[in-house]
Every structure is written in C-alpha cells, then in structure tokens.
Amino acid sequence: MNFELDTEQDLLRKTTRDLLSGAYDAETRNAVTATDRGWNPEVWRQFAELGLLGLPFPEEHGGMGAGPVETMAVMTEIGRALAPEPLLDAVYTPGGIVAEAGTDAQRAAILPRVAEGDLLLAFAHDEPGSRWPSTGVRTAATRTGDVWTLTGRKNPVLHGDCADLLVVSATLPDGGTGLFLVDASADGVTRTAYRTHDERRGAQLVLDGVTAEPLGAATGATAITDATGAIVAAQVRAQAALCAEAVGAMQEALRLTTEYLKQRKQFGAPIARFQALTHRAADMYVLLELASSLSLYATMALSDGIVDPAIASRAKLQVGRSARSIGQEAIQMHGGIGMTAEYPVGHYVSRLTAIEHTLGSTEDHLRVLAGAVADHDRVDVTGG
C-alpha cells in the first residue's frame, strides 16, 4: 500500500509550507498573536486565493472538492508553522457541518462566502461543565409559530470571538439535538472573548431567546431531524485534523531540539555527542513515528468513507501521549531557553498541550476505549 502523497497532494503541501514559511518566523508570529484578533487577515486572504478555505467543500459551492488526505496535509503544515489562523475552527469544522447537514439553499448561501474568506463560522456545541463525549446539551430550542429561538450558554467556542455566523447545537422540544444557524451579532447574543494559553482565541456565548434558523430544514419547519450523527461525524473529522496538526507541531519541536543539541556546547563539545541525550532524542523520534502512523490511520479511514469515533479515539490517544512526551523532552533538553517567550519551542509545547485537551483528553479517550473492550473479540495491547 502506498502511503506517500501523490504529485498534486505534495504540491499542495509544499505550497502551503512556502506560504506559511514566508509569513511567519518566531518574532512575527509572536507579534501577530499579541493583536486583538490573534491571526493575520493577509495570510487569510492568501489562504482564500490558494483555495485552502474551500478545500473540502463541493465544487458547486465554491470549493475544491478535496478529500481528507489533502485537508490533513494542510493541517500538518499549519502545525509545523504554528500558524494561528483559525482554519479548523472557523472553516473546516463548522463548514463541514453545513456541507453535510444543510439544505441546498443554505450551502449555496454560506459555503461560497466561507471559501472566499468573507464569512467566518464557529461551532458552538460545548457547554460549561460538559465533558467529552458529551451526551446532550442544556441549551434549549423553542418554537413559537414558525420562529425558533435558542436559550442557553456555550463555552468554550473556539474562535467564537471573530465569527460572523454560529452553528449552534440545542435540545429540541421533543428530544434529540438540533443544529441551528445564528447571526453572531443578533439581539440576544452576548459574546465574551478571551485568550487561551496557546495564544488562540475563544468566547463564551450567552443566548437569550435569540432567533435561529434550523440547519437542514426549510424556513418555518415544525419538525427538525436529530443531528447527533452529524455532530459526532464533525467531531471525528476535527479530531483527525487536530492529530495532523499535532504531528506537524511535533515534527518541528523535534527538529528544533536536535538542532539545539548540535549547536549547544558543554565541556568544549556539542551536547549532541552525549549518548544519554541522543538516546532521548531517538525516543522522541519513535514517539513521532507512532503518532504519524495513527494520524495516517485516521485519515485513511475517512478517505474510505469510514467515520468511526473509535478510530479517532485511538489516533487521539497515541497522538496525545506522543505530544506530551515530546513536549516535555523538548523543554528539558533545551533547558531554560525552552520556556522563554522569544524562543519557539515553548509555544509548540503549549499548542500541543491544547490539542491534547481538545475534543477529549488522552485520559478521556483511554476511558472510552477501555469501556468498549467487551465489544471486541480480540484486543491487541501495543503500549503503555
């Protein structure tokens, strides 16, 4: 089986890398993440021109119709460059939900504008006190005549601070979970923005009887289909994308560490000559390869049309374990400089930590997988 990117996929990867390499170095990235927005609109415009914003969307709605492999190749480069642009949170995850669950009219109205960079989305699903995998939401949808309104609180909403349109989950009157479109500037929406430790942005949303449009249902519809399946599928795709981003970040953290070992000298010799350190760097490489393999496994499953939460959990578990160990070793082998804001390795570790705790921590995925052991005839244990 061929695990290499084909010519077009490799060109996409290289083009994305060249764009981000030209846009960001450590100093520039620190300056951009310190702004109120936290990302660069000029880079976003270039994303749109290259077609990255419409990459996974159907061609009839302004996209490129690319598959998961192309998406994951781009996300790996996002991780490698530590680019702060909200490609996953503002485009791929909420846009993917619209592409899957929306009506033709909703897709035609939303996706082309997203692909052009004119419309930012956010998926508002998590709520205070919820823990992945959440089994329900407390935000309530109420219908009065032909009008639907939502009341509740959503937090964290990743990059909800800059979103123009929100995709919101809410409990339906007859049970089940529905999806709704909400104008982020509508009356009844209170948005409190904040910065996360990995220099990204988030928001808490308070919805107080805000008017909403059902996603996937005609205007004025009195019955809305339960959207739990669409939400789970969106989370699986997002977990795979986070794994790919983490692999890119781990690759760069390892590169920075090995370069530092070659340059830093003690007792008149590069510390890369110290056998104990080279063994630890080799262990980092092994952990990276394990993470890369599981990330590829999740991507290939999606490419085959298999949207399996168990596969996503397996990948997220190993990627989380690798990210934690690689991050700790990178800081340890850099010493004090690894913790400074001016040096990039600490920022990579911060982002890897955030990814590990997004859409289920390592412990969450281990708990879920362990709870399903009885469902299998055979279980292979490959690591601690």
N, C-alpha and C positions, 0 to 999 in steps of 0.2 A: 504494500500500500504506500502511495506517495504522500508524504506529509509536508512537502515543500509547496510554497506559493507558486502559482503559475505566473506567466510573464506579466499579465495585466495586474494581478494582485500585488506582485512585487513592485511594479511601477507605482501603484497607489501608495504602498508603504513608504517607498523612497521619496515620493513627492510630499507626503505628509511630514516625513522626517526633515526634509530640506526646508519646508515652510517653518516648522517649529524651531529648527536649529538657527534659522535666520532671525526669528522673532525673539528668542529667549536665551539669555545666559543667566547666571545666578543673580547678578545685580539687577538686570531688567525685570526678572520675574518677581523679585522682592519689591521692586517699585510698583509693579502693576497690582500685586496682591494687596498692597497697602492702600490702594484707592478705595473709594466707597463702593464701586461696582465689583472690584476684585478680579476683573478679567479685561482683556483688550478688545474693544469693538473693531479695531482694524484687523486683528487676527480673525475675528468672527466673520468679517466681510470676505476675507480671503478664503475661509472655510466655505462660504456660500459660493464663491466663484469657482472653486475646485469641485463643487458638488458634494462635499462631505456632509453638509447639513441635510441633504436629501438622499443620502446614500442608501438607506434601507427601504425607502418609500417607493411605491409603484410609479412607473414612468408616466402613467396617465395623470398622476397628481404631482408632477414636477420633480419626482425622484429619479434615482438611477436604477432602482430595482435590484440592488446588490444583495448578496446573501450574507449570512453570519460570518463567513471567513473574512470578507472584506471589512465588515464592521469591526471584528476583533483585531485585524491588522492595524486599523486606525487607532483603536483604543490602546493597543500596545505602545504605539508611538506617543500618544497622549501621556501615558505613564512614564515613558522614558524621558520625555521633555519636562515632566511635571507641569504640563500646561494647565492653567486654571480655568480655561474656557469650559462652560457647562454643557459639553456635547451630549453626555449621557442624560443628565438631569433635565435639561431644557429641550432636548430634541429626541434622542433615541427612545427613551423610556415612555414619556407621555405621547410622543408622536406615534410610536409603535402601537399604543393602546388605541389611538384614534384610527390608525390604519386598519386595525383588526376588528374593532368593535363599532366604529362609527358608521353612519349611513353614507351613501354616495355623496349626498349634498354636504355633509359635514366634512368628509375627506377632501372634497373639491374646494371647500371654503378655507380649510385650515392648513393642510399639508403643503400646498404650493408656497404659501406665505412663510411657513417654517423653513422650507428648503431655500428660500431666497434670503433668509436671515431677518425678515421683517416682523416675525412673531415669535415670542418666547413662551414656552409652555412650562408647566410644572405639574407633577403628580402628587396630589395631596391625599395620602392614604393613612400614614402613621398618625397615631394619637398619643397624647400624654399617658404614660403608664402601660402602653401596649408593648408586647414583646414578640419578636418574630418566632415562629409564624403566627401572626395574629389571626384569630378565628372569626372576628367580627369587628364592627366599628360602632361607636356610640353616636356619631354624627347622624342626625335623623333627616330623612326626606319626607316632606309633607306636600300633598296635592290639594289644591283648592281650585275646583273647576278644571281649567286647562293649564293652570300655573303650578309649577313645582318650586318649593323653597327648601333651603337647607339650613339647619341649625346645629352647631357643634364647634369643636376645636380640633385643629390639625397641627401637629408638631412632632418631629421636625419635617419641614417641607424643604427639601434640598433645592437651593437656588430659587425658592419661592419669593425672595425679595425682589427679583427683577422680572418675574413672569408677567406676561400680559394676559394669558388665559390659563385657567386652572382646570385640571382634570381631577374631580373630587369623588371619592367613594362615600356612600351613605347607606344607611339601613332603610330598606323600603317598608312602606306601611304594612304589607302582607308578609314580611320576612324576606330574607335574602339581601344581597348587597347590590346596589345600582351604581352606575357611573354617570356623572353629570359634568357639564361644561359651565364654568363660572368666570365671568369677567372679573379680573383681579381688582379693578377699580370700581366695581359696582357698590351701590349702597348696601350696607350690611356686612361688608368685608373689612375687618381690621387686621392689618398686617404689621407684625413686629419683626424687624430684620435683626440678624446677629451674625457674628463671625464665628466660625468653627476653628478648632485648634490647628487644623491642617490648612488654614488660610483660605478656606472656601466660605460660601455664604449660605445661610438658611433663613427660615422665617417661621414664626408661629402665626397661624391664621385662626381668627375667630369669626365664625359665620353666624350671623344673627338674622335669620329669616331672609337670606339672600336669594334672589330669583336665579334659577338654574335651568339649563337646557339638558334634557336627558340625552346621554350619548348612546347612539344606536337606535333611537326611537324617533318617530316623526313628531313634529311640534304638536302639542296638545294630546299626546298619547296618554291613555289612562293606565296602561299596563306596560311595565318595564321588565325585561328579561334579567334574571340574576346574572351578575357579571363576575362572580367569584372565579370562574375558569379563566377569564381574560386577565384578571388581576394576578393570579398565580402564574400565568404564562408570561406576563410582563416582568414579574419578579425573577423568573428563571432566566429570561434574556438579559435582564440587568445584572444578575449575579455572574453570568458568563462574561459580560462586558467588564465588570469590576475585576474578575480574575485576569482577564487580558491586560487591563491597565496595571494591575499589581505586578504582573510578570515584567512589563516594561520598566516599572519603577525598580524592581529587584535587580534587573539586568544592569541598570545604571548605578545602583548602590554598590553592586559587586565590582563594577568597573572602577568606580571612584576609590573603592577600598584597595583593590590590587595596585592601582596607580600610586596611591599614597604609600603602600608598603615598599614600592620600588624607589620612591623619592626620599622618604624619611630615613635619616641615618642615626644610628647609635653605635658607639664604640668604633666609629670610623667606617661603618659598613651599612648598606641599606638593610632595613629590618626585614625585607623580603627574604633575606638569607637565613633568618631564624626559623628553624624547622617547625617549631610549635605554631608559628603564625601562618606558615604556608599550609600546614595541615588544616587549620581553622578556615582558611580561605577556600581550600578544596572542599571542605564540608559545606560551605556556603554555595559553591557551585553545584554540588549534588542536590541540595535543597531546591535550588533554582530549577534544575532539570526536572525534579519531581513535580514542582508547581507548573512548569511549562507543559508537561505531559498531561496533567489533569485539566489544565485550561484548554488544551487542544482537544481533549476528550469531550468536554462540554460543548465546544464549538462544532465539532464534527457531528455530535448528536443533533444539535439544532439544524445543521446543514441537511441532515437526513429527515428533517421534519419531526424529530423526537423532542418534545417539550416535557422533560421529566424532572420534577423537583428533586428526586433522589440523586440524579446525575449532577445537578447543580450543587447540591449539598456536598457530595463527595469532592467536587472540584474546589468549592469554597473552603472546605475543611483543610485540605492539603495546602492550598494557597495561603490560608491564614496561618497555618503552622510554619510554613516556609518564610512568610513575610515577617513573622515575629522573630524567628531565629536569625534571619539575615539582617534585619534591622538592628537587633541587639549586638550582633557581631560587628557590624559596620561601625556603630558608635564606639564599641570597646576598642577596636583596632585603630581607630582614628585618635582616640584619646580626647582631650578637652576640646580640640578644634571641632570635633564632630557635633558638639552641642551649640556651637555659635550660630547666630542668625545669618552671618555673612557667608558661611560655608554651606554648600547644598545638601550634604548627606543627611543632616538632621531633618531637613524639610522632607526628604524622601521617606524617612522613617515615620514622620508624623502622618504623611499621606497613607502609607501602608497600614498604620495603626487604624486610621479612619476607615479604610476599605475593609479591614478585618471585622469591624464592628457594624458595617452597613449591610442591611438585609440579612441579619443573623450573624452572630459572632461565631468564632471557632467552637466554643462550648455549646452554643445553640444547635449548630449543625451536627455535632457529635451526639448530642442528646436525641435529636430527631432520627438520625441514622441508627443509633443504638435501639431506639424504641421500635424500629421496624425490622429488627434482626429476625424475629419469629416469622416474618413473611417470606423468608428465603429458605430454600433447601440447603444452600451452601454459602458460607461466608469465608472469604479469604482475608486474613489479617496480615497486612504488609508493613505496618509500622506502629510506633508508639504514639 
